Amino acid sequence: SKRRSDYGLGVEIAPNTFVRPDEEGDKSHPHYFCNGAELVEMLENFELRSLEDVGEDGSWHWHFVAERTW
């Protein structure tokens, strides 16, 4: 989620995708950030069953359930 406190930190390697090579663990691999509208657009070929931006204290993540539509 773009609500995360670390959105925009590190090196942008693609639009809204950042890597922090100076960090260890989870933060050292690429992280993609988006808002709700961008996520819904990415999932346009899916039926979105639920969508929630979950978090607190600056740590926000998208939780969603989507079903492929044919």
C-alpha positions in Angstrom: 0.0 0.0 0.0 1.2 3.5 -0.7 0.1 4.3 2.9 3.2 2.5 4.2 5.7 4.7 5.9 8.6 3.4 3.8 6.8 4.1 0.4 9.4 5.9 -1.8 12.4 4.9 0.2 15.4 3.3 -1.5 16.0 3.0 -5.2 13.1 3.1 -7.6 13.8 0.3 -10.1 10.4 0.5 -11.9 7.3 2.7 -11.4 6.3 2.5 -7.7 8.8 -0.4 -7.2 11.6 0.2 -4.7 14.5 -1.8 -3.4 16.6 -1.0 -0.4 19.9 -2.8 -1.0 21.4 -1.4 2.2 18.8 -3.2 4.3 18.7 -6.9 5.3 15.9 -9.4 5.2 12.5 -8.5 3.7 13.4 -4.9 2.8 16.3 -5.9 0.5 14.0 -7.3 -2.2 11.8 -5.2 -4.5 8.5 -3.9 -3.1 5.7 -2.6 -5.3 3.4 0.0 -3.9 -0.1 1.0 -5.2 -3.3 2.6 -4.0 -6.7 1.0 -4.2 -7.6 2.2 -7.6 -4.3 1.0 -9.1 -4.8 -2.4 -7.5 -8.4 -2.7 -8.8 -7.1 -1.8 -12.3 -4.4 -4.5 -12.1 -7.0 -7.0 -11.2 -9.4 -6.1 -14.0 -9.5 -9.6 -15.3 -10.5 -11.0 -11.9 -13.7 -10.8 -9.9 -12.7 -9.0 -6.7 -14.3 -10.7 -3.7 -12.7 -8.6 -1.0 -10.2 -5.8 -0.7 -8.8 -4.3 2.4 -5.8 -2.0 3.2 -4.7 -3.5 6.6 -2.2 -2.0 8.9 -1.2 0.3 11.7 1.8 2.4 12.7 2.9 2.9 9.1 2.9 -0.8 8.1 0.1 -1.1 5.6 -0.5 -4.1 3.3 -3.2 -5.0 0.8 -5.3 -8.1 1.6 -7.5 -9.3 -1.1 -9.3 -12.3 -2.6 -9.9 -12.4 -6.3 -11.2 -15.0 -8.7 -10.2 -15.4 -12.3 -13.0 -14.6 -14.7 -13.1 -16.4 -18.0 
